[in-house]
């Protein structure tokens, strides 16, 4: 038996741990797609709104697998760069203006599809709870957290069922709190800690977010 049956069960267990923090004004932010089914039980337990925190990698010209940075859900200035990579290649942020604009369009289209036209939650002064299904290297989460801070939340809590200890340690200084149920020393991949870890489809994300919106409405 691995640590978790599936993402839903991991979310239920994570929800109990996050609820124990007693956050005053929480908003749950899921990293799609895998973070959404984990985040749904967390939002339900907190009686909180569920929104998305979307990230798109910006690849280096000629080597798209090498990340020069990432674009985080939000206005055009929400781009986070790896300055060491830029210096090493003799590039600057202006070299990526077209790439940033393109990725922002992808994010905008996906947000519209996933959220059905619902406006993003205003995070100013709120307690953000960032949820994913696990953390391996932490690169995507690091970019997401950097972008989120620009939205002026009162606090940021990172909540995941499982994470590589080294990656999580590198992220702890970027947040106000961490909830992680499992930090296996012999970490190899997130999916190895679930019995069922299939790809989450767009339709599943849309259905989960719609159900969360209904749950929130029933509690108001």
C-alpha positions as CSV (number, residue, x, y, z in Angstrom):
1,X,0.0,0.0,0.0
2,X,1.4,3.3,-1.0
3,X,0.9,6.5,1.0
4,X,-2.4,7.5,-0.8
5,X,-5.1,5.7,-2.7
6,X,-5.7,8.6,-5.1
7,X,-5.7,12.3,-5.2
8,X,-9.2,12.6,-3.7
9,X,-8.1,10.6,-0.6
10,X,-4.9,12.6,-0.3
11,X,-7.0,15.7,-0.4
12,X,-9.3,14.5,2.4
13,X,-6.3,13.8,4.6
14,X,-4.6,17.1,3.7
15,X,-7.9,19.0,4.4
16,X,-7.9,17.9,8.0
17,X,-4.3,19.1,8.5
18,X,-5.0,22.5,6.8
19,X,-8.2,23.0,8.7
20,X,-6.3,22.6,12.0
21,X,-4.4,25.8,11.2
22,X,-7.4,28.0,11.8
23,X,-6.8,30.4,8.9
24,X,-9.0,33.4,9.2
25,X,-9.9,34.2,5.6
26,X,-8.7,31.4,3.3
27,X,-8.7,31.0,-0.4
28,X,-7.5,27.7,-1.9
29,X,-5.4,27.9,-5.0
30,X,-4.9,24.7,-7.0
31,X,-2.1,24.1,-9.5
32,X,-3.9,22.4,-12.5
33,X,-4.4,19.9,-13.5
34,X,-3.2,17.4,-10.8
35,X,-3.7,19.8,-7.9
36,X,-7.4,20.3,-8.5
37,X,-8.8,17.0,-7.2
38,X,-6.6,17.4,-4.1
39,X,-7.7,21.0,-3.5
40,X,-11.4,20.3,-3.7
41,X,-11.7,18.6,-0.3
42,X,-9.4,21.3,1.2
43,X,-11.7,24.1,0.0
44,X,-14.7,22.2,1.2
45,X,-13.3,21.7,4.7
46,X,-12.3,25.3,5.0
47,X,-15.6,26.6,3.5
48,X,-13.3,28.6,1.1
49,X,-13.4,29.7,-2.5
50,X,-11.4,27.5,-4.9
51,X,-9.4,29.2,-7.6
52,X,-6.5,28.3,-9.9
53,X,-2.8,29.3,-9.8
54,X,-1.6,28.6,-13.3
55,X,2.0,28.4,-14.4
56,X,3.6,28.1,-17.9
57,X,7.3,27.4,-18.5
58,X,9.3,29.8,-20.7
59,X,11.8,27.8,-22.6
60,X,15.2,29.0,-23.9
61,X,15.2,29.7,-27.7
62,X,16.4,26.5,-29.4
63,X,16.1,24.5,-26.2
64,X,12.5,24.7,-25.0
65,X,13.1,22.1,-22.3
66,X,15.6,24.4,-20.5
67,X,13.5,26.8,-18.4
68,X,14.5,30.5,-18.6
69,X,11.5,31.3,-16.4
70,X,7.8,30.9,-16.0
71,X,4.6,32.9,-16.5
72,X,2.2,32.9,-13.6
73,X,-1.5,33.5,-13.8
74,X,-2.1,37.2,-13.9
75,X,-1.1,40.4,-15.8
76,X,1.9,40.5,-18.3
77,X,4.3,41.5,-15.6
78,X,3.7,38.2,-13.7
79,X,6.8,36.6,-15.3
80,X,9.5,35.0,-13.1
81,X,12.9,34.4,-14.6
82,X,16.0,32.4,-13.7
83,X,18.5,35.2,-13.7
84,X,21.4,32.7,-13.7
85,X,20.2,31.1,-16.9
86,X,19.7,34.5,-18.5
87,X,23.2,35.6,-17.6
88,X,24.8,32.3,-18.8
89,X,23.1,32.7,-22.2
90,X,23.7,36.4,-22.6
91,X,19.9,37.1,-22.7
92,X,17.7,39.6,-20.9
93,X,14.0,39.6,-20.1
94,X,13.1,41.6,-23.2
95,X,14.2,38.7,-25.4
96,X,11.3,36.8,-24.0
97,X,8.5,39.4,-24.5
98,X,6.9,37.4,-27.3
99,X,7.1,34.1,-25.4
100,X,5.6,35.7,-22.3
101,X,2.7,37.1,-24.3
102,X,2.1,33.8,-26.0
103,X,2.0,31.9,-22.7
104,X,-0.3,34.5,-21.1
105,X,-2.7,33.8,-23.9
106,X,-2.6,30.1,-23.2
107,X,-3.2,30.7,-19.5
108,X,-6.1,33.1,-20.3
109,X,-7.7,30.5,-22.6
110,X,-7.3,27.7,-20.1
111,X,-8.7,29.8,-17.3
112,X,-11.7,30.6,-19.3
113,X,-12.3,27.0,-20.2
114,X,-11.8,25.7,-16.6
115,X,-13.6,28.4,-14.7
116,X,-16.5,29.1,-17.0
117,X,-16.1,32.8,-17.0
118,X,-15.8,33.2,-13.2
119,X,-13.5,36.0,-12.2
120,X,-10.3,35.3,-10.3
121,X,-10.5,35.7,-6.6
122,X,-8.9,38.9,-5.3
123,X,-6.1,37.7,-3.0
124,X,-5.3,41.0,-1.4
125,X,-5.3,40.6,2.4
126,X,-6.5,36.9,2.2
127,X,-4.9,33.7,3.5
128,X,-3.8,31.8,0.4
129,X,-3.5,28.0,0.5
130,X,-1.5,26.7,-2.5
131,X,-2.3,23.0,-3.2
132,X,-0.7,20.5,-5.6
133,X,-0.7,16.7,-5.7
134,X,3.1,16.6,-4.8
135,X,6.4,18.3,-5.3
136,X,9.4,16.8,-7.0
137,X,11.8,19.5,-8.0
138,X,9.8,22.5,-6.9
139,X,10.5,24.6,-9.9
140,X,6.8,25.1,-10.9
141,X,5.7,25.8,-7.4
142,X,8.5,28.3,-6.9
143,X,7.4,30.3,-9.9
144,X,3.8,30.1,-8.7
145,X,4.6,31.4,-5.2
146,X,6.7,34.3,-6.6
147,X,3.7,35.4,-8.8
148,X,1.3,34.9,-6.0
149,X,3.2,37.2,-3.6
150,X,2.6,40.1,-6.1
151,X,-1.1,39.7,-5.4
152,X,-0.6,40.8,-1.8
153,X,-2.1,37.9,0.2
154,X,-2.0,38.3,4.0
155,X,-0.3,34.9,4.3
156,X,0.7,31.9,2.0
157,X,0.5,28.3,3.1
158,X,1.9,25.6,0.9
159,X,-0.1,22.3,1.2
160,X,0.8,19.1,-0.5
161,X,0.3,15.4,0.3
162,X,3.9,14.4,-0.6
163,X,7.2,16.1,-1.5
164,X,10.9,15.5,-1.9
165,X,12.5,16.8,1.3
166,X,15.2,18.8,-0.4
167,X,12.7,20.6,-2.7
168,X,10.4,21.3,0.1
169,X,13.2,22.7,2.3
170,X,14.1,25.1,-0.6
171,X,10.5,26.4,-0.7
172,X,9.9,26.9,3.0
173,X,11.5,30.3,3.1
174,X,9.0,31.5,0.4
175,X,5.9,30.8,2.5
176,X,4.4,31.5,5.9
177,X,3.6,27.8,6.5
178,X,3.9,24.3,5.1
179,X,1.6,21.4,5.4
180,X,3.0,18.2,4.0
181,X,1.8,14.7,5.0
182,X,4.8,12.7,3.7
183,X,8.4,13.6,3.1
184,X,10.0,10.3,2.0
185,X,13.8,10.2,2.1
186,X,13.9,7.8,-0.9
187,X,11.8,10.1,-3.1
188,X,11.8,9.4,-6.8
189,X,8.5,10.6,-8.3
190,X,5.2,11.9,-7.0
191,X,3.2,9.2,-8.7
192,X,5.0,6.4,-6.9
193,X,3.3,7.5,-3.7
194,X,-0.2,7.0,-5.0
195,X,-2.0,3.7,-5.9
196,X,-3.9,5.5,-8.7
197,X,-2.2,8.5,-10.3
198,X,-3.7,8.8,-13.8
199,X,-3.6,12.0,-15.8
200,X,-6.3,14.5,-14.8
201,X,-8.3,15.5,-17.8
202,X,-9.6,19.0,-18.7
203,X,-13.2,17.7,-18.3
204,X,-12.4,16.4,-14.8
205,X,-10.9,19.8,-13.8
206,X,-14.0,21.6,-15.1
207,X,-16.4,19.2,-13.3
208,X,-14.4,19.5,-10.0
209,X,-14.3,23.3,-10.1
210,X,-18.0,23.5,-10.9
211,X,-18.8,21.2,-8.0
212,X,-16.6,23.2,-5.6
213,X,-18.5,26.4,-6.7
214,X,-21.8,24.7,-5.9
215,X,-20.5,23.5,-2.5
216,X,-19.4,27.1,-1.7
217,X,-22.8,28.4,-2.7
218,X,-24.6,25.9,-0.5
219,X,-22.6,27.1,2.5
220,X,-23.3,30.8,2.0
